[in-house]
């Protein structure tokens, strides 16, 4: 209760915005130690996949960023959902939106500019971390996004998230500025770098 009241009265976040221009991307080699993993685009969810996804979400050591129902809604909206598999185990995933997206990190919806996509909820399970899987999830999306007319992909990463900063940098993303998110007595003020704002 106190935490909610405190954030209603005052909160300030300034995650870094990372941007990748798909036209500038070199051909990235597949990271080592990820050969045993396969990455698939999920276009619909059957019962078997939903059970595997629910098991993966339940195994998280933090609050799940989405539910199976959310995943179905996102897929129906046309969001790109990539899943890394190790056998029948889900080893990681990445989401990409190219229209309108809720940026949970700063608590607002963002209407994406034409030709832009937003990479979010990029996750690698604890057993598969440290082998370049997040970078592979980020680079494997490039051709799929380019085929949709996307020329720029951006992401929002907090300073404390060193693993994400490293993965995104290795995948060709560059920091371009900060999103400023201020809440004061329930009023929300959000400002994105000029390259992101429409």
N, C-alpha and C positions, 0 to 999 in steps of 0.2 A: 504494500500500500504506500509506504513512504517513498519507495523508488519511483512509482508512478506519479506521485504528487511532485516530487523533486523534478522529474523530467517535464511535467506540465508547467512548472514555474520557470525552470531554466535548463536548457541543455544545448551543447554546442559540439558539433562533429565536423571534421574537415578531412574526409578521406581523399586520397590522391586519385586523380583520374588518369588512366592509362589509355592510349590510343594506338591503334595499328591501322596503317593504310595498306589495304590488300594489294594495291598495284606495286608497292615498294617491297613486298615480301620476297626474300630470297627463297630458294628451295631448302627447306629445313630437313636435315637427316632425321630419320626415326631415332628417338632416344634409345640408348642401349638398355638392355634388361626389360624391354616391354614387348619382346617378340612373342611371349606366351599369352599375350592379351589381345583380344579382338575388340574393335570399336565398331558399333553399329548405330545407325540413325534409327530412332524409334518413331514410327509414324502412326502407330495405334498400339493399344495395350490389350493383350488377351489375358485370360485368368492366370496363366502360368507366369507371364512376365509381371503381372501385378503382384502376385505372391512374392516373387523374388525381390521386387522393388520395396514392398512393404517390409520384408525381412531386413533388407539393407537399411531402410530408414529407421527401423526399430533398433538396429545395432549401433546407431550413431551414439557418440559420447557427448552429444549436445542436442539441443532442441532441433528437431527436423525442420528444414527450411521450407518444406512443402509436403503435401500429402499425395496419396495416389489420385484422389479426386482433383487436386490442383494440377497434377501432371496431365490428366485427361483434358482438363480445360485448356491448359497451355498448348498442348498438341493440337487441339481443335482450333485454337486461335492462329495456328501456323508457326508456333515457335519451334526452333530446331532443338532437339533433345538427343544428345550423343551419350551413349552408355558404353563403358569399358567392361568387358567380361573376362573373367579368368575361369574357364570351364563354365559351370552354371552359377558361379558367384559373381555378383555385381561388384566390380573393383573401383568404380568411379563413374562420374557423369559430369556433363556440362550443359547449360541452357544458353540459348541465344534468342533474343527477341529483336524484331525489326520493325515494330510499329509503336505500341505503347506498352510500357512496363512499369511495374511497381518497384521502386528502389527501396527495399526494406531498410538498408543501412542508414538512409536519411529520412525515411518515412514519407515518401511522396511518389506520385505517378509522374512519369516523364514521357512526353510524346516525342518519339525519336524522329530526327530529320530524315528526309528521303535519302536512301543509300547508306544509312547508318544501322548498325546492330549493336546490341548490348550483351556482353558475355557476363553471366552471373550464375550463382549456385554451382561453381566449379568445385568438385569434391573428389578426393581420392581416399579410399579406405586406409586405415592405419597399416595394414599388412602390405600395402602396395606403395607406400610413400617412399620418396627418396630415389626413385628409379626413372624419373622423367615422364611419368604417366600424365600428370596435369599438363605439361608442355605438349605432349602428343594429342591430348584431347583438344587443346587450343589450336594446334596447327592443322589437325584433320578437318576442322570446321571450315577452313579458309576456302577451299574449292566449292563446298556446298553453299556457303554464304555468297561467294562471287557469282554463282549461277543464279542466285536470287536478286542480283543487281546491287548487292552490298559492296561498297568501296571502303568503308571505315568501320572498324569494330572498336568499341571502347568498354572499359570496365572500371569499377570503383573499388579501391583496395585501401584498407586501413594500414597505417604505418606499422602497427604491431604484427601484421600478418606477413612475416618475412618469407614464408614458403610460397605464398601466392605472388608476392612481388617478384620473387626469383623465377617462378614458372612463367609468369606473363612476360617478363623481360626476355627470357630465353626464347619465347615464342614470337618475339619481335615487337612487343608493345612498348611504348615510350611514355614516360610521365609528361603530362601537358599542363597540369595545374590541379587545383583542389576544388572540390565541391564544398561550399560553405553552407552548413545547415544549423540554423539557430531556431530554438523554440523559446519563446518568452511569454509566460502567462497564457499558454495554449495557442498563441499565434505562431505560425510557422513561416520562416523565411528561408528560401533555398536559392542558391546561386551556383550555376555551373560555369565552367570555362567557356569562352566564346566559341570554341570549335564544336562544342556540344549543343549549345543553345540554338534554337531555331530562329 
